[in-house]
Amino acid sequence: MFQVRAPQTQSELNDYYELRWRILRAPWQQPPGSERDQQDDDAVHAMALNDNEDIVGVARLHQIDKTTAQIRYMAVAEHCQHKGVGEALLRYLEEKAKALGVRIIKLNAREESVGFYTKLGYQITGPGHVLYGEIKHHKMEKRFA
């Protein structure tokens, strides 16, 4: 099993960023640090931990305006994919967004992840960018009442 919560120590935050880099940037030979951006300091961070307290998934929510937020940097360790970690991270961030008054969550989904997000109520709103010249994305969003 696993639990989802925010990083609580600098060590956990360092491990959080390391997993984000390892899954989302290292396979494309991107340097450490490329997994961070200027919104990290003001964002809601989520991490999934297994029974051994190892971080097995991470994701981030940042508010764009009063009613809109964006989820970025969703990453799940290879050995934990397809086991509910991504869904738990998404649900956690959706609850945080609702508590902030957010009514629309946007994200840019990698092509292979569109089915995952669609299953959880997100809809494609248009084509997205192509990262590193090869990773196609789709713009998606979910609206809350």
C-alpha positions as CSV (number, residue, x, y, z in Angstrom):
1,M,0.0,0.0,0.0
2,F,1.0,3.6,-0.1
3,Q,0.1,7.0,1.3
4,V,0.0,10.4,-0.4
5,R,1.1,13.6,1.3
6,A,3.3,16.7,0.9
7,P,7.1,16.5,1.4
8,Q,7.8,17.5,5.0
9,T,11.5,17.7,5.2
10,Q,14.3,19.0,3.0
11,S,15.5,15.4,2.6
12,E,12.0,14.3,1.4
13,L,11.9,17.3,-1.0
14,N,15.3,16.4,-2.4
15,D,14.1,12.8,-3.0
16,Y,10.9,14.1,-4.5
17,Y,12.9,16.2,-7.1
18,E,15.3,13.3,-7.7
19,L,12.4,11.0,-8.7
20,R,10.9,13.7,-10.9
21,W,14.2,14.1,-12.7
22,R,14.8,10.4,-13.0
23,I,11.5,9.6,-14.6
24,L,10.7,12.8,-16.6
25,R,14.1,14.2,-17.6
26,A,17.0,11.7,-17.3
27,P,15.7,9.4,-20.1
28,W,16.2,12.4,-22.5
29,Q,19.7,13.2,-21.2
30,Q,18.4,16.4,-19.4
31,P,20.6,17.7,-16.6
32,P,19.5,17.6,-12.9
33,G,17.7,20.9,-12.2
34,S,15.7,20.7,-15.5
35,E,12.9,19.1,-13.5
36,R,12.2,22.3,-11.6
37,D,10.7,25.7,-12.6
38,Q,9.8,29.0,-11.1
39,Q,6.4,27.9,-9.8
40,D,7.8,25.2,-7.6
41,D,8.1,27.5,-4.6
42,D,4.4,28.4,-4.6
43,A,3.0,25.1,-5.6
44,V,1.2,22.2,-3.8
45,H,3.5,19.2,-4.0
46,A,2.3,15.6,-3.6
47,M,4.3,12.5,-3.1
48,A,3.3,8.8,-2.7
49,L,5.2,6.7,-0.3
50,N,5.2,2.9,-0.1
51,D,5.2,0.9,3.2
52,N,9.0,1.4,3.5
53,E,8.5,5.2,3.2
54,D,10.2,5.2,-0.2
55,I,8.9,7.9,-2.6
56,V,7.3,6.1,-5.5
57,G,5.3,8.9,-7.1
58,V,5.3,12.7,-7.3
59,A,3.1,15.5,-8.8
60,R,2.6,19.2,-8.5
61,L,-0.3,21.6,-8.6
62,H,0.1,25.4,-9.1
63,Q,-2.7,27.9,-9.2
64,I,-2.8,30.0,-12.5
65,D,-5.6,32.3,-11.3
66,K,-8.4,32.3,-8.8
67,T,-10.4,29.4,-10.4
68,T,-7.8,27.6,-12.5
69,A,-4.8,25.5,-11.6
70,Q,-2.4,23.2,-13.5
71,I,-1.0,19.8,-12.6
72,R,2.5,19.2,-13.8
73,Y,5.4,16.8,-13.3
74,M,3.4,13.7,-12.6
75,A,5.9,10.8,-12.3
76,V,5.6,7.3,-10.9
77,A,8.5,4.9,-10.3
78,E,8.6,2.2,-13.0
79,H,8.0,-0.6,-10.6
80,C,4.9,1.1,-9.2
81,Q,3.2,2.1,-12.5
82,H,-0.3,0.7,-13.1
83,K,-0.9,0.1,-9.3
84,G,-3.0,3.2,-8.5
85,V,-0.2,5.5,-7.5
86,G,-0.9,8.0,-10.3
87,E,-4.6,8.0,-9.5
88,A,-4.0,8.6,-5.8
89,L,-1.7,11.5,-6.6
90,L,-4.3,13.0,-8.9
91,R,-7.1,12.7,-6.4
92,Y,-5.0,14.3,-3.7
93,L,-4.2,17.3,-5.8
94,E,-7.8,17.6,-7.0
95,E,-8.9,17.8,-3.4
96,K,-6.3,20.5,-2.7
97,A,-7.4,22.4,-5.7
98,K,-11.1,22.3,-4.7
99,A,-10.1,23.6,-1.2
100,L,-8.4,26.5,-2.9
101,G,-11.6,27.3,-4.9
102,V,-10.3,26.0,-8.2
103,R,-12.9,25.0,-10.7
104,I,-10.7,24.0,-13.6
105,I,-7.6,21.9,-13.6
106,K,-5.5,21.9,-16.7
107,L,-2.6,19.7,-17.7
108,N,-0.4,18.7,-20.6
109,A,-0.6,14.9,-20.9
110,R,2.0,12.8,-22.7
111,E,0.4,11.0,-25.6
112,E,0.7,7.6,-23.8
113,S,-1.0,9.0,-20.7
114,V,-4.1,10.4,-22.3
115,G,-6.1,7.2,-21.5
116,F,-5.2,7.4,-17.9
117,Y,-6.4,11.0,-17.6
118,T,-9.5,10.4,-19.7
119,K,-10.5,7.6,-17.3
120,L,-10.3,10.0,-14.4
121,G,-12.6,12.6,-16.1
122,Y,-10.2,14.8,-18.0
123,Q,-11.0,15.8,-21.6
124,I,-8.7,16.7,-24.4
125,T,-9.0,20.4,-25.3
126,G,-6.4,20.6,-28.0
127,P,-2.9,19.6,-29.2
128,G,0.0,20.3,-26.9
129,H,3.7,20.9,-27.3
130,V,6.3,18.3,-28.4
131,L,9.0,18.0,-25.7
132,Y,12.6,17.4,-26.8
133,G,11.4,17.0,-30.4
134,E,9.8,13.7,-29.7
135,I,7.3,13.6,-26.7
136,K,3.9,14.6,-28.0
137,H,1.5,16.1,-25.5
138,H,-2.2,16.9,-25.5
139,K,-3.8,19.8,-23.6
140,M,-6.5,18.4,-21.2
141,E,-8.7,19.8,-18.5
142,K,-11.2,18.8,-15.9
143,R,-14.0,21.1,-14.6
144,F,-15.6,21.0,-11.2
145,A,-19.1,22.2,-10.3
